[in-house]
Amino acid sequence: MTDASILVVEDESIVAKDLQNRLRKFGYTVPAIASSGQEAINKAVEISPDLVLMDIRLKGQMDGIEAAAEIHKYLDIPIIYLTAYADENTLERAKITEPFGYLLKPFKERELQTNIEIALTKHRLEKQLKTNQQWLSTLLNSISDGVIATDVNQLVTFMNPVAEKLTGWTQVEASEKNISEIFKIIDITTREPLENSINKVLQSGAIAPLSVATILIAKNGAETPIDDSAAPIKDNKDNITGAVLVFRDVTERLQAVADRQKQTEQEQLVAQLEELNQLKNDFLNLVSHELRSPLCHMKGMIQMLQMSNTVQEQQHFLEVLEAECDREMELINDLLDLQRLENSFYLQLAPDLLLLQQWLPWVIEPFQTRTQEHQQTLQLNLPLNLPSLFSDRTSLERILVELLNNACKYTPAGGEIILSVSREVAEIPIKTIITVSNSAEIPAAELPRIFEKFYRIPNADFWNQGGTGLGLAIVQKLVEQLRGSIQVTSNQGWTMFTLTLSDLELTS
């Protein structure tokens, strides 16, 4: 720093002039020379030099040490003492003023220049450090989070105003106290004491992740919900010298979460009420039509029986009456079955070994006659050596009967119905895939609702076949009980229900 300006304070004019010449030879500027303590103070304040070379013994009432102390009151500049005295008392007085050098006369030029350069460099670094410390202090004091720093023994070394407010401790009170005494936290749910993050950091040497569900107990007993994180403080050799804890008040955030949760619960409740209301309306519509219609028919048949004159007529009316009774019973049974499935988490299943090669032909046998009567074709596709399936016989039979019944009901005359079985051995557990296809297409917009209770596809000629709208809802519930899945696809004139099952023995 050869362009530095240096104030020389020396009461011997010849010595002062010699110093001035030497300094200029080094490349420094010497804007002034002072011969007394008071003059040194005045010159320093006036020109604000980069450094002062101060002789300790000066003429007048004020010596160089006293002058240096006064200069430090006004200016932050380094001072190097030049003196012929090295007694212990002088040294002790000089040390109080924190000089940047102490040269004994006579000294060599190189020694003088070296001390000046070291003093200027040291002062520049200290000034930069003070600036950084001031910047850091301002930052820590202005952020909205609480900050507490400790040494390696967990003794508090720093607290910002937010930390003081949340803990109830001032930095003066907390200084040199253990962090556990200042930062007391408990679990928000169990109210059990929690280990502070500083201890974890000092033990592990790693950043402690953000923790939640924590209550901070202040000095006066006040409770504040917080979240916090901590990190180690390391020196330039990566040695841990302490830790810093950062925490914040999350009262507003928790309240916002609670408000959103409450709003969500209210919205869900409204949606559930609307769904229940819709189900009630659907049920009332069902009762008003499906349940009342067979009863009206039965009443009509009873009246016709009372007026009939021949055995043949009576037999006909009795057959119609029996059919309507069966229809009414089927609807009631469907309602009861669906309620039973919805109100039980899992049915008491009775897994059985089903030899599909023999069992499936028996299941579809009743539908062979029915399809022939409606000029439909029912085809069963089974691979050779089809393995058995360990599943609940009653539930699986009900599923297939419902799917085949729908297929027969909605397939037009001349149409086809196909039941196929395959095995997916690439996955563990091995999957059994059963498909029921029929040559009738469901509109794409209706597919998402096909398994809804009471839902029947509107405005389609061959789909308006009556029914309860409960069959496929029952099928889906039964499939869930068997730990399986069911999907429906419909395109190019065909509808396919795909049932995927695993052996209950392997998944239970």
MARLUMDO-651612 format. One record per residue (C-alpha): residue number from 0; x negated, y, z negated. Coordinates in steps of 0.5 Angstrom, whole numbers, plus 500, padded with zeros to 3 digits. Layout:
+-----+-----+-----+-----+
!   k !   u !   v !   w !
+-----+-----+-----+-----+
! NUM !   X !   Y !   Z !
...
+-----+-----+-----+-----+
This chain:
+-----+-----+-----+-----+
!   k !   u !   v !   w !
+-----+-----+-----+-----+
!   0 ! 500 ! 500 ! 500 !
!   1 ! 495 ! 505 ! 502 !
!   2 ! 499 ! 511 ! 503 !
!   3 ! 501 ! 511 ! 496 !
!   4 ! 501 ! 518 ! 492 !
!   5 ! 498 ! 518 ! 486 !
!   6 ! 498 ! 523 ! 480 !
!   7 ! 491 ! 523 ! 477 !
!   8 ! 491 ! 526 ! 469 !
!   9 ! 484 ! 527 ! 467 !
!  10 ! 482 ! 533 ! 463 !
!  11 ! 475 ! 533 ! 465 !
!  12 ! 475 ! 537 ! 472 !
!  13 ! 469 ! 533 ! 475 !
!  14 ! 471 ! 526 ! 473 !
!  15 ! 478 ! 528 ! 476 !
!  16 ! 475 ! 531 ! 482 !
!  17 ! 471 ! 524 ! 483 !
!  18 ! 477 ! 520 ! 482 !
!  19 ! 481 ! 524 ! 487 !
!  20 ! 475 ! 523 ! 492 !
!  21 ! 475 ! 516 ! 491 !
!  22 ! 483 ! 515 ! 492 !
!  23 ! 483 ! 519 ! 498 !
!  24 ! 477 ! 514 ! 501 !
!  25 ! 481 ! 508 ! 499 !
!  26 ! 487 ! 511 ! 503 !
!  27 ! 491 ! 514 ! 498 !
!  28 ! 494 ! 521 ! 497 !
!  29 ! 493 ! 525 ! 491 !
!  30 ! 498 ! 531 ! 491 !
!  31 ! 496 ! 533 ! 484 !
!  32 ! 491 ! 533 ! 478 !
!  33 ! 494 ! 534 ! 471 !
!  34 ! 489 ! 536 ! 465 !
!  35 ! 494 ! 535 ! 459 !
!  36 ! 500 ! 531 ! 457 !
!  37 ! 505 ! 536 ! 458 !
!  38 ! 502 ! 538 ! 465 !
!  39 ! 502 ! 531 ! 467 !
!  40 ! 510 ! 530 ! 465 !
!  41 ! 511 ! 536 ! 469 !
!  42 ! 508 ! 534 ! 475 !
!  43 ! 510 ! 527 ! 475 !
!  44 ! 518 ! 530 ! 474 !
!  45 ! 516 ! 535 ! 480 !
!  46 ! 513 ! 530 ! 485 !
!  47 ! 515 ! 523 ! 483 !
!  48 ! 509 ! 520 ! 485 !
!  49 ! 508 ! 512 ! 486 !
!  50 ! 503 ! 511 ! 481 !
!  51 ! 499 ! 515 ! 475 !
!  52 ! 492 ! 514 ! 473 !
!  53 ! 492 ! 516 ! 466 !
!  54 ! 486 ! 518 ! 461 !
!  55 ! 488 ! 516 ! 454 !
!  56 ! 484 ! 522 ! 451 !
!  57 ! 487 ! 529 ! 453 !
!  58 ! 486 ! 536 ! 451 !
!  59 ! 492 ! 539 ! 447 !
!  60 ! 497 ! 536 ! 442 !
!  61 ! 499 ! 530 ! 446 !
!  62 ! 495 ! 524 ! 449 !
!  63 ! 496 ! 520 ! 455 !
!  64 ! 500 ! 515 ! 451 !
!  65 ! 505 ! 520 ! 449 !
!  66 ! 505 ! 523 ! 456 !
!  67 ! 506 ! 516 ! 459 !
!  68 ! 512 ! 515 ! 454 !
!  69 ! 515 ! 521 ! 456 !
!  70 ! 514 ! 520 ! 463 !
!  71 ! 518 ! 513 ! 463 !
!  72 ! 524 ! 517 ! 460 !
!  73 ! 525 ! 520 ! 466 !
!  74 ! 521 ! 516 ! 472 !
!  75 ! 520 ! 509 ! 473 !
!  76 ! 513 ! 509 ! 476 !
!  77 ! 507 ! 504 ! 474 !
!  78 ! 502 ! 507 ! 470 !
!  79 ! 494 ! 505 ! 469 !
!  80 ! 490 ! 507 ! 463 !
!  81 ! 483 ! 510 ! 464 !
!  82 ! 479 ! 510 ! 458 !
!  83 ! 473 ! 509 ! 454 !
!  84 ! 476 ! 507 ! 448 !
!  85 ! 478 ! 500 ! 447 !
!  86 ! 479 ! 500 ! 440 !
!  87 ! 485 ! 495 ! 437 !
!  88 ! 489 ! 501 ! 435 !
!  89 ! 489 ! 504 ! 442 !
!  90 ! 490 ! 498 ! 445 !
!  91 ! 497 ! 497 ! 441 !
!  92 ! 499 ! 504 ! 442 !
!  93 ! 498 ! 503 ! 449 !
!  94 ! 502 ! 496 ! 450 !
!  95 ! 508 ! 499 ! 447 !
!  96 ! 509 ! 503 ! 454 !
!  97 ! 508 ! 497 ! 458 !
!  98 ! 502 ! 500 ! 462 !
!  99 ! 501 ! 496 ! 469 !
! 100 ! 493 ! 496 ! 468 !
! 101 ! 488 ! 498 ! 463 !
! 102 ! 481 ! 500 ! 465 !
! 103 ! 475 ! 502 ! 461 !
! 104 ! 470 ! 507 ! 463 !
! 105 ! 465 ! 506 ! 467 !
! 106 ! 469 ! 502 ! 472 !
! 107 ! 467 ! 500 ! 479 !
! 108 ! 471 ! 503 ! 485 !
! 109 ! 473 ! 496 ! 487 !
! 110 ! 476 ! 494 ! 480 !
! 111 ! 480 ! 501 ! 481 !
! 112 ! 482 ! 499 ! 488 !
! 113 ! 484 ! 492 ! 486 !
! 114 ! 488 ! 495 ! 479 !
! 115 ! 492 ! 500 ! 483 !
! 116 ! 494 ! 495 ! 489 !
! 117 ! 496 ! 490 ! 483 !
! 118 ! 500 ! 495 ! 479 !
! 119 ! 503 ! 498 ! 486 !
! 120 ! 505 ! 491 ! 488 !
! 121 ! 508 ! 488 ! 481 !
! 122 ! 512 ! 495 ! 480 !
! 123 ! 515 ! 494 ! 487 !
! 124 ! 517 ! 486 ! 485 !
! 125 ! 519 ! 488 ! 479 !
! 126 ! 524 ! 494 ! 482 !
! 127 ! 526 ! 489 ! 487 !
! 128 ! 528 ! 484 ! 481 !
! 129 ! 531 ! 489 ! 477 !
! 130 ! 536 ! 491 ! 483 !
! 131 ! 537 ! 484 ! 484 !
! 132 ! 539 ! 483 ! 477 !
! 133 ! 543 ! 489 ! 477 !
! 134 ! 547 ! 487 ! 484 !
! 135 ! 548 ! 480 ! 481 !
! 136 ! 551 ! 483 ! 474 !
! 137 ! 555 ! 488 ! 478 !
! 138 ! 558 ! 482 ! 482 !
! 139 ! 559 ! 477 ! 476 !
! 140 ! 562 ! 483 ! 472 !
! 141 ! 567 ! 484 ! 478 !
! 142 ! 569 ! 478 ! 480 !
! 143 ! 576 ! 475 ! 478 !
! 144 ! 573 ! 468 ! 475 !
! 145 ! 570 ! 467 ! 468 !
! 146 ! 563 ! 466 ! 468 !
! 147 ! 559 ! 463 ! 463 !
! 148 ! 551 ! 461 ! 463 !
! 149 ! 547 ! 457 ! 458 !
! 150 ! 540 ! 455 ! 457 !
! 151 ! 538 ! 447 ! 457 !
! 152 ! 540 ! 447 ! 450 !
! 153 ! 547 ! 449 ! 452 !
! 154 ! 546 ! 456 ! 448 !
! 155 ! 550 ! 461 ! 451 !
! 156 ! 546 ! 467 ! 455 !
! 157 ! 551 ! 470 ! 459 !
! 158 ! 559 ! 472 ! 459 !
! 159 ! 562 ! 476 ! 464 !
! 160 ! 568 ! 480 ! 462 !
! 161 ! 573 ! 475 ! 465 !
! 162 ! 570 ! 470 ! 461 !
! 163 ! 570 ! 474 ! 455 !
! 164 ! 578 ! 476 ! 456 !
! 165 ! 580 ! 468 ! 457 !
! 166 ! 576 ! 465 ! 451 !
! 167 ! 577 ! 471 ! 446 !
! 168 ! 569 ! 472 ! 445 !
! 169 ! 565 ! 478 ! 447 !
! 170 ! 558 ! 476 ! 450 !
! 171 ! 555 ! 479 ! 443 !
! 172 ! 559 ! 474 ! 439 !
! 173 ! 557 ! 468 ! 444 !
! 174 ! 550 ! 469 ! 445 !
! 175 ! 546 ! 464 ! 443 !
! 176 ! 552 ! 460 ! 440 !
! 177 ! 553 ! 453 ! 443 !
! 178 ! 558 ! 453 ! 449 !
! 179 ! 562 ! 447 ! 446 !
! 180 ! 564 ! 453 ! 440 !
! 181 ! 566 ! 458 ! 446 !
! 182 ! 569 ! 454 ! 451 !
! 183 ! 574 ! 449 ! 448 !
! 184 ! 578 ! 445 ! 453 !
! 185 ! 584 ! 440 ! 452 !
! 186 ! 588 ! 435 ! 457 !
! 187 ! 594 ! 439 ! 459 !
! 188 ! 598 ! 432 ! 459 !
! 189 ! 595 ! 428 ! 453 !
! 190 ! 592 ! 435 ! 449 !
! 191 ! 586 ! 431 ! 448 !
! 192 ! 579 ! 434 ! 447 !
! 193 ! 575 ! 434 ! 454 !
! 194 ! 568 ! 434 ! 455 !
! 195 ! 566 ! 441 ! 458 !
! 196 ! 563 ! 441 ! 465 !
! 197 ! 556 ! 444 ! 462 !
! 198 ! 554 ! 438 ! 459 !
! 199 ! 556 ! 434 ! 465 !
! 200 ! 551 ! 438 ! 469 !
! 201 ! 545 ! 438 ! 464 !
! 202 ! 546 ! 430 ! 464 !
! 203 ! 547 ! 429 ! 471 !
! 204 ! 543 ! 435 ! 474 !
! 205 ! 549 ! 435 ! 480 !
! 206 ! 555 ! 440 ! 481 !
! 207 ! 561 ! 438 ! 477 !
! 208 ! 567 ! 438 ! 481 !
! 209 ! 573 ! 442 ! 480 !
! 210 ! 577 ! 439 ! 475 !
! 211 ! 585 ! 441 ! 474 !
! 212 ! 590 ! 439 ! 468 !
! 213 ! 586 ! 443 ! 463 !
! 214 ! 588 ! 448 ! 458 !
! 215 ! 583 ! 453 ! 455 !
! 216 ! 584 ! 454 ! 447 !
! 217 ! 581 ! 462 ! 446 !
! 218 ! 578 ! 464 ! 439 !
! 219 ! 585 ! 466 ! 437 !
! 220 ! 588 ! 460 ! 439 !
! 221 ! 592 ! 462 ! 445 !
! 222 ! 592 ! 457 ! 451 !
! 223 ! 591 ! 458 ! 458 !
! 224 ! 591 ! 453 ! 464 !
! 225 ! 585 ! 453 ! 468 !
! 226 ! 581 ! 449 ! 473 !
! 227 ! 573 ! 450 ! 473 !
! 228 ! 567 ! 447 ! 476 !
! 229 ! 559 ! 448 ! 474 !
! 230 ! 553 ! 447 ! 477 !
! 231 ! 545 ! 447 ! 474 !
! 232 ! 541 ! 453 ! 474 !
! 233 ! 534 ! 451 ! 477 !
! 234 ! 527 ! 454 ! 477 !
! 235 ! 523 ! 454 ! 484 !
! 236 ! 520 ! 448 ! 482 !
! 237 ! 527 ! 445 ! 482 !
! 238 ! 527 ! 444 ! 474 !
! 239 ! 533 ! 445 ! 471 !
! 240 ! 533 ! 451 ! 466 !
! 241 ! 540 ! 452 ! 464 !
! 242 ! 547 ! 451 ! 467 !
! 243 ! 553 ! 456 ! 470 !
! 244 ! 560 ! 455 ! 469 !
! 245 ! 566 ! 458 ! 473 !
! 246 ! 573 ! 458 ! 471 !
! 247 ! 580 ! 461 ! 473 !
! 248 ! 586 ! 462 ! 470 !
! 249 ! 591 ! 458 ! 474 !
! 250 ! 598 ! 460 ! 470 !
! 251 ! 601 ! 463 ! 476 !
! 252 ! 599 ! 458 ! 481 !
! 253 ! 602 ! 452 ! 477 !
! 254 ! 608 ! 457 ! 476 !
! 255 ! 608 ! 457 ! 484 !
! 256 ! 607 ! 450 ! 484 !
! 257 ! 613 ! 448 ! 479 !
! 258 ! 617 ! 453 ! 483 !
! 259 ! 616 ! 450 ! 490 !
! 260 ! 617 ! 443 ! 486 !
! 261 ! 624 ! 445 ! 483 !
! 262 ! 626 ! 448 ! 490 !
! 263 ! 624 ! 442 ! 493 !
! 264 ! 628 ! 438 ! 488 !
! 265 ! 634 ! 442 ! 489 !
! 266 ! 633 ! 442 ! 497 !
! 267 ! 633 ! 434 ! 496 !
! 268 ! 639 ! 434 ! 492 !
! 269 ! 643 ! 438 ! 496 !
! 270 ! 641 ! 433 ! 502 !
! 271 ! 643 ! 427 ! 498 !
! 272 ! 649 ! 430 ! 496 !
! 273 ! 650 ! 432 ! 504 !
! 274 ! 648 ! 425 ! 505 !
! 275 ! 653 ! 422 ! 500 !
! 276 ! 659 ! 427 ! 502 !
! 277 ! 658 ! 424 ! 509 !
! 278 ! 658 ! 417 ! 507 !
! 279 ! 664 ! 418 ! 503 !
! 280 ! 667 ! 421 ! 510 !
! 281 ! 665 ! 415 ! 514 !
! 282 ! 667 ! 410 ! 509 !
! 283 ! 674 ! 414 ! 508 !
! 284 ! 674 ! 414 ! 516 !
! 285 ! 673 ! 406 ! 516 !
! 286 ! 678 ! 405 ! 510 !
! 287 ! 683 ! 409 ! 514 !
! 288 ! 682 ! 405 ! 521 !
! 289 ! 678 ! 399 ! 520 !
! 290 ! 681 ! 397 ! 513 !
! 291 ! 688 ! 399 ! 514 !
! 292 ! 689 ! 397 ! 521 !
! 293 ! 688 ! 389 ! 520 !
! 294 ! 693 ! 390 ! 514 !
! 295 ! 698 ! 394 ! 519 !
! 296 ! 698 ! 388 ! 523 !
! 297 ! 699 ! 383 ! 518 !
! 298 ! 705 ! 387 ! 515 !
! 299 ! 707 ! 387 ! 523 !
! 300 ! 706 ! 379 ! 523 !
! 301 ! 710 ! 378 ! 517 !
! 302 ! 716 ! 382 ! 519 !
! 303 ! 715 ! 378 ! 526 !
! 304 ! 715 ! 371 ! 522 !
! 305 ! 721 ! 373 ! 518 !
! 306 ! 725 ! 374 ! 525 !
! 307 ! 722 ! 369 ! 529 !
! 308 ! 727 ! 363 ! 531 !
! 309 ! 722 ! 358 ! 533 !
! 310 ! 716 ! 354 ! 530 !
! 311 ! 712 ! 356 ! 536 !
! 312 ! 713 ! 363 ! 535 !
! 313 ! 712 ! 362 ! 528 !
! 314 ! 705 ! 358 ! 529 !
! 315 ! 703 ! 364 ! 534 !
! 316 ! 704 ! 369 ! 528 !
! 317 ! 701 ! 365 ! 523 !
! 318 ! 695 ! 365 ! 527 !
! 319 ! 695 ! 372 ! 528 !
! 320 ! 696 ! 373 ! 521 !
! 321 ! 690 ! 369 ! 519 !
! 322 ! 685 ! 372 ! 524 !
! 323 ! 687 ! 379 ! 521 !
! 324 ! 686 ! 376 ! 514 !
! 325 ! 679 ! 374 ! 517 !
! 326 ! 677 ! 381 ! 520 !
! 327 ! 679 ! 384 ! 513 !
! 328 ! 675 ! 379 ! 509 !
! 329 ! 669 ! 380 ! 514 !
! 330 ! 669 ! 388 ! 512 !
! 331 ! 670 ! 387 ! 505 !
! 332 ! 664 ! 382 ! 505 !
! 333 ! 660 ! 387 ! 509 !
! 334 ! 661 ! 392 ! 504 !
! 335 ! 660 ! 388 ! 498 !
! 336 ! 653 ! 385 ! 501 !
! 337 ! 651 ! 392 ! 503 !
! 338 ! 652 ! 394 ! 496 !
! 339 ! 648 ! 388 ! 493 !
! 340 ! 642 ! 389 ! 498 !
! 341 ! 642 ! 397 ! 496 !
! 342 ! 642 ! 396 ! 489 !
! 343 ! 637 ! 391 ! 488 !
! 344 ! 630 ! 392 ! 489 !
! 345 ! 629 ! 385 ! 491 !
! 346 ! 634 ! 379 ! 492 !
! 347 ! 632 ! 373 ! 489 !
! 348 ! 630 ! 369 ! 495 !
! 349 ! 629 ! 362 ! 496 !
! 350 ! 624 ! 360 ! 500 !
! 351 ! 624 ! 354 ! 504 !
! 352 ! 620 ! 351 ! 510 !
! 353 ! 624 ! 352 ! 516 !
! 354 ! 623 ! 347 ! 522 !
! 355 ! 624 ! 353 ! 528 !
! 356 ! 624 ! 348 ! 533 !
! 357 ! 630 ! 344 ! 530 !
! 358 ! 633 ! 349 ! 526 !
! 359 ! 634 ! 355 ! 531 !
! 360 ! 638 ! 351 ! 536 !
! 361 ! 643 ! 349 ! 530 !
! 362 ! 644 ! 357 ! 529 !
! 363 ! 646 ! 358 ! 536 !
! 364 ! 650 ! 353 ! 537 !
! 365 ! 657 ! 356 ! 535 !
! 366 ! 655 ! 362 ! 540 !
! 367 ! 654 ! 357 ! 546 !
! 368 ! 662 ! 356 ! 546 !
! 369 ! 663 ! 363 ! 545 !
! 370 ! 659 ! 366 ! 551 !
! 371 ! 662 ! 361 ! 555 !
! 372 ! 669 ! 363 ! 554 !
! 373 ! 666 ! 371 ! 556 !
! 374 ! 662 ! 368 ! 562 !
! 375 ! 656 ! 370 ! 559 !
! 376 ! 649 ! 366 ! 559 !
! 377 ! 646 ! 364 ! 552 !
! 378 ! 638 ! 362 ! 553 !
! 379 ! 633 ! 360 ! 547 !
! 380 ! 626 ! 360 ! 549 !
! 381 ! 621 ! 356 ! 544 !
! 382 ! 614 ! 355 ! 545 !
! 383 ! 612 ! 348 ! 545 !
! 384 ! 609 ! 345 ! 538 !
! 385 ! 612 ! 352 ! 535 !
! 386 ! 610 ! 352 ! 528 !
! 387 ! 614 ! 352 ! 522 !
! 388 ! 616 ! 358 ! 518 !
! 389 ! 616 ! 359 ! 510 !
! 390 ! 622 ! 364 ! 509 !
! 391 ! 629 ! 364 ! 506 !
! 392 ! 634 ! 360 ! 510 !
! 393 ! 640 ! 364 ! 508 !
! 394 ! 637 ! 371 ! 509 !
! 395 ! 634 ! 369 ! 516 !
! 396 ! 641 ! 366 ! 518 !
! 397 ! 645 ! 372 ! 517 !
! 398 ! 640 ! 376 ! 520 !
! 399 ! 640 ! 372 ! 527 !
! 400 ! 648 ! 371 ! 526 !
! 401 ! 649 ! 379 ! 526 !
! 402 ! 644 ! 380 ! 532 !
! 403 ! 647 ! 374 ! 536 !
! 404 ! 654 ! 377 ! 534 !
! 405 ! 653 ! 384 ! 536 !
! 406 ! 649 ! 381 ! 543 !
! 407 ! 656 ! 377 ! 544 !
! 408 ! 660 ! 383 ! 543 !
! 409 ! 657 ! 388 ! 547 !
! 410 ! 654 ! 384 ! 553 !
! 411 ! 659 ! 385 ! 559 !
! 412 ! 662 ! 379 ! 563 !
! 413 ! 656 ! 375 ! 567 !
! 414 ! 651 ! 378 ! 562 !
! 415 ! 645 ! 374 ! 559 !
! 416 ! 643 ! 373 ! 552 !
! 417 ! 636 ! 371 ! 550 !
! 418 ! 633 ! 369 ! 543 !
! 419 ! 625 ! 368 ! 544 !
! 420 ! 620 ! 366 ! 539 !
! 421 ! 613 ! 367 ! 539 !
! 422 ! 607 ! 367 ! 534 !
! 423 ! 602 ! 372 ! 533 !
! 424 ! 595 ! 369 ! 531 !
! 425 ! 590 ! 374 ! 532 !
! 426 ! 592 ! 377 ! 525 !
! 427 ! 592 ! 375 ! 518 !
! 428 ! 597 ! 373 ! 516 !
! 429 ! 600 ! 370 ! 522 !
! 430 ! 606 ! 373 ! 524 !
! 431 ! 612 ! 370 ! 527 !
! 432 ! 616 ! 374 ! 532 !
! 433 ! 623 ! 373 ! 534 !
! 434 ! 627 ! 377 ! 539 !
! 435 ! 634 ! 377 ! 541 !
! 436 ! 635 ! 381 ! 548 !
! 437 ! 642 ! 382 ! 552 !
! 438 ! 643 ! 385 ! 558 !
! 439 ! 646 ! 392 ! 556 !
! 440 ! 643 ! 398 ! 555 !
! 441 ! 643 ! 403 ! 549 !
! 442 ! 643 ! 410 ! 550 !
! 443 ! 636 ! 413 ! 548 !
! 444 ! 639 ! 418 ! 544 !
! 445 ! 643 ! 413 ! 540 !
! 446 ! 637 ! 409 ! 538 !
! 447 ! 634 ! 413 ! 532 !
! 448 ! 641 ! 412 ! 528 !
! 449 ! 642 ! 405 ! 530 !
! 450 ! 641 ! 402 ! 523 !
! 451 ! 645 ! 407 ! 520 !
! 452 ! 651 ! 405 ! 515 !
! 453 ! 658 ! 406 ! 519 !
! 454 ! 654 ! 408 ! 525 !
! 455 ! 657 ! 406 ! 532 !
! 456 ! 655 ! 408 ! 539 !
! 457 ! 661 ! 413 ! 541 !
! 458 ! 663 ! 414 ! 548 !
! 459 ! 661 ! 408 ! 552 !
! 460 ! 666 ! 403 ! 555 !
! 461 ! 663 ! 396 ! 553 !
! 462 ! 660 ! 399 ! 546 !
! 463 ! 667 ! 401 ! 543 !
! 464 ! 669 ! 394 ! 541 !
! 465 ! 671 ! 396 ! 534 !
! 466 ! 667 ! 393 ! 528 !
! 467 ! 665 ! 396 ! 521 !
! 468 ! 658 ! 399 ! 523 !
! 469 ! 655 ! 395 ! 517 !
! 470 ! 652 ! 389 ! 521 !
! 471 ! 645 ! 392 ! 523 !
! 472 ! 645 ! 396 ! 516 !
! 473 ! 645 ! 389 ! 513 !
! 474 ! 640 ! 386 ! 518 !
! 475 ! 635 ! 392 ! 516 !
! 476 ! 636 ! 391 ! 509 !
! 477 ! 635 ! 383 ! 509 !
! 478 ! 629 ! 384 ! 513 !
! 479 ! 626 ! 388 ! 508 !
! 480 ! 627 ! 383 ! 503 !
! 481 ! 624 ! 378 ! 507 !
! 482 ! 618 ! 383 ! 507 !
! 483 ! 618 ! 384 ! 515 !
! 484 ! 620 ! 389 ! 520 !
! 485 ! 625 ! 390 ! 526 !
! 486 ! 625 ! 395 ! 532 !
! 487 ! 629 ! 396 ! 537 !
! 488 ! 628 ! 398 ! 544 !
! 489 ! 633 ! 399 ! 550 !
! 490 ! 631 ! 400 ! 557 !
! 491 ! 632 ! 398 ! 565 !
! 492 ! 639 ! 395 ! 563 !
! 493 ! 636 ! 391 ! 557 !
! 494 ! 636 ! 392 ! 549 !
! 495 ! 631 ! 388 ! 545 !
! 496 ! 631 ! 387 ! 537 !
! 497 ! 624 ! 385 ! 535 !
! 498 ! 624 ! 381 ! 528 !
! 499 ! 617 ! 380 ! 525 !
! 500 ! 616 ! 376 ! 519 !
! 501 ! 610 ! 372 ! 515 !
! 502 ! 611 ! 366 ! 511 !
! 503 ! 613 ! 369 ! 504 !
! 504 ! 608 ! 364 ! 501 !
! 505 ! 603 ! 368 ! 504 !
! 506 ! 605 ! 375 ! 502 !
! 507 ! 609 ! 374 ! 495 !
+-----+-----+-----+-----+
